[in-house]
Amino acid sequence: MDFDGILGLTAAINGSLADFFDREAGFLKEVGTELDPVADALGHFLLDGGKRLRPLFATIGFLGAAGEVTPEIIRATSSLELVHVCALIHDDVMDASDTRRGAPAIHKQFEALHETQNLHGNSDQFGVAAAILLGDLALIWAAKALHDSGISPAAILRSLPIYDEMRVELMAGQYLDVYEQALASESVERSLKVARYKSGKYSIERPLHFGASLAPDFNSEIIDIYSNYGLPLGEAFQLRDDIIGVFGDPEVTGKPAGDDLREGKRTVLVAKTLSLASSNQRIEFLRHFGQNELDITDVHSMREIIVDTGALNELEAMINEMTVKALESLLGGGIAPEARTLLEEMAVAATKRSS
């Protein structure tokens, strides 16, 4: 299968996801017209956006293990995007976030449907219930996409332990994130652990492992190389996400300005800020932190505190250090040259992004 670098792989993944959705949406609609909004909402969520980082890393992981990319492999690696869809839908519910990619979050869409159709009961509860179910369906679809991909039974058996462990780590990280908010933690180390499990491992390290496991020449040496690359880069990826969650442009992120501050997210950036803040800065920051009614003036004030304490510069330095460490892990060989080049490009894409 021929492809032209990252863009070519992304196009192939997008096509595979579109084909999978068309088949599965048809089945849903056969059940009843009541499920039309479910199919439509998942279709827009899956196909109208997304960087496809996890399928990309999985496909590159396969290439690095000397695998030859086929449509079947693309279908298998594309399944990871559906795991990500599940995580995003549930994340918006847990964070009570109203928007995603510039549009209403899934739970808000179904809340509006409840109101439009004048249904009985509480519209908020209906929206949350629908979002939980749609997220669960995406996770089921992820397994189905892998099993129906057409790869060999031997490849599926090799991949399942990693596939399962990745999903367990994701859910563990999601719980750690919820717990940290409730704990009101100010620990940089604890926040880094959340970043590692909630995003870092499942975004980069495990997809690379998963892709490698699909290759016939799968071995432990390449797993170690991918961990040495994926773990620091995964953490750098999440730290960049922390910065975007505070300083990102709403026109680019599709989220309100300073949304992480409004939601009271206990990120590494926040932990760094509180550890470096003066007593007055700390009082001012915590006075606004986690307030739903936070306006843009308050967001600017909190951003100034983050910058003035030096927390932003420290995070940028951490991102740079982790990225360099990840890239250095590729210098020793052990993976196919084409994959090494693509991983170098992906390191830049993961850490220099604006959304």
C-alpha positions, -999 to 999 in steps of 0.1 A, spaced: 0 0 0 15 33 -11 12 65 10 29 98 11 42 104 46 21 116 75 -5 132 53 -9 101 32 -13 79 63 -38 103 78 -59 102 46 -59 64 46 -70 64 83 -98 89 76 -110 67 47 -110 36 68 -130 53 96 -155 66 71 -161 31 57 -164 16 91 -189 42 103 -210 38 72 -214 1 79 -221 5 116 -244 35 113 -265 15 88 -270 -12 114 -280 13 141 -306 29 118 -321 -6 110 -329 -9 148 -351 21 146 -354 58 137 -349 67 174 -312 58 169 -307 82 139 -295 110 162 -271 86 179 -256 76 145 -255 112 133 -238 125 165 -212 98 165 -206 103 128 -199 140 131 -178 135 162 -157 108 146 -153 121 111 -154 159 113 -122 164 133 -93 148 151 -56 146 145 -56 108 143 -24 107 165 -31 73 180 -38 55 147 -8 73 132 16 62 160 2 26 158 8 25 120 43 39 124 49 14 151 40 -13 127 63 1 100 91 3 125 88 -34 131 94 -40 94 57 -44 86 42 -37 52 12 -14 55 -20 -29 40 -56 -18 41 -62 -44 68 -35 -29 90 -49 6 85 -83 -8 96 -68 -23 127 -48 8 137 -78 30 130 -96 13 158 -76 33 183 -94 65 172 -126 50 185 -110 44 219 -101 81 218 -137 91 209 -150 72 239 -125 90 261 -134 125 248 -171 120 251 -169 108 287 -143 134 295 -167 162 285 -193 147 308 -169 144 338 -156 179 332 -190 194 326 -176 209 294 -202 224 271 -182 224 239 -159 202 219 -141 214 186 -163 245 185 -196 226 187 -218 215 216 -205 185 235 -224 153 230 -242 155 263 -253 191 254 -265 179 220 -288 153 236 -299 177 263 -311 200 235 -328 170 217 -347 163 249 -359 199 250 -367 201 213 -388 170 214 -405 180 247 -396 146 263 -405 138 299 -380 140 327 -348 160 332 -330 172 300 -296 174 318 -299 138 330 -310 126 296 -280 143 279 -255 128 304 -271 93 300 -270 95 262 -233 107 263 -223 78 285 -240 53 262 -225 69 231 -190 68 247 -196 31 256 -207 24 220 -175 40 206 -155 17 229 -174 -13 216 -169 -2 180 -132 1 187 -130 -36 195 -153 -45 166 -131 -25 142 -101 -44 153 -118 -78 151 -133 -70 117 -101 -55 102 -91 -86 83 -57 -90 99 -47 -125 107 -59 -143 139 -23 -146 150 -18 -108 148 -50 -102 167 -39 -126 195 -5 -109 197 -21 -74 199 -48 -81 225 -27 -80 257 -14 -46 247 -48 -34 235 -64 -44 267 -37 -29 289 -39 4 270 -76 6 277 -72 -3 314 -44 24 318 -67 50 301 -95 43 325 -71 43 355 -57 77 343 -92 91 339 -100 81 375 -67 96 388 -77 128 370 -111 129 387 -96 121 421 -69 148 418 -96 174 412 -115 162 443 -82 161 463 -73 196 452 -38 184 448 -9 209 443 17 182 437 37 184 404 47 148 408 10 136 412 -1 158 383 27 143 361 14 108 370 -21 118 358 -6 132 326 13 99 320 -17 76 324 -45 98 312 -29 108 280 8 101 276 8 63 276 -24 58 257 -16 85 231 19 74 221 36 46 239 8 20 238 -2 28 202 34 22 192 34 -11 211 1 -21 196 13 -14 160 45 -33 166 25 -63 179 7 -66 146 40 -72 128 52 -108 123 87 -98 136 74 -83 168 101 -85 196 109 -71 230 137 -49 217 114 -27 197 90 -24 226 118 -9 247 128 15 220 91 26 217 88 31 255 120 52 256 105 74 229 68 72 238 69 79 275 87 112 276 70 124 244 36 114 257 42 135 288 54 164 267 23 160 246 1 163 277 21 193 291 15 211 258 -22 202 262 -21 218 297 -7 251 282 -33 251 253 -60 246 279 -51 279 295 -35 300 267 -51 285 236 -70 305 210 -107 296 211 -109 300 173 -83 272 171 -91 250 201 -129 251 198 -130 256 236 -137 288 255 -106 308 265 -90 295 297 -114 265 299 -91 244 321 -90 273 347 -128 275 347 -130 237 352 -104 238 380 -81 212 363 -52 202 385 -26 201 358 11 203 360 9 239 349 -14 248 378 8 228 403 39 246 391 21 280 394 10 274 429 45 261 440 62 293 426 35 319 435 39 345 462 13 345 489 -7 373 472 -5 356 438 -16 324 453 -46 340 470 -56 358 438 -52 327 416 -72 304 439 -99 330 443 -108 325 406 -96 289 400 -125 265 393 -152 292 391 -177 285 363 -185 321 358 -149 331 351 -149 358 325 -121 368 301 -108 395 324 -103 369 351 -87 345 327 -62 372 316 -54 379 353 -47 343 360 -26 339 328 -5 369 340 1 351 373 12 319 355 36 339 333 49 361 362 57 331 384 78 315 357 56 284 356 49 288 319 87 290 311 93 260 333 67 239 315 82 249 281 116 238 293 102 205 305 85 199 271 117 206 253 137 184 276 113 155 272 111 159 235 149 158 232 150 127 253 124 110 231 143 119 199 176 107 213 160 72 219 157 69 181 195 73 174 205 38 184 188 20 155 165 -10 159 136 3 139 131 7 102 146 40 89 113 51 73 95 48 107 123 67 124 118 97 101 81 96 106 86 95 144 108 125 143 80 144 124 54 132 149 74 145 178 72 180 164 35 176 156 28 164 191 46 191 210 45 222 188 8 222 182 -17 249 190 -48 228 195 
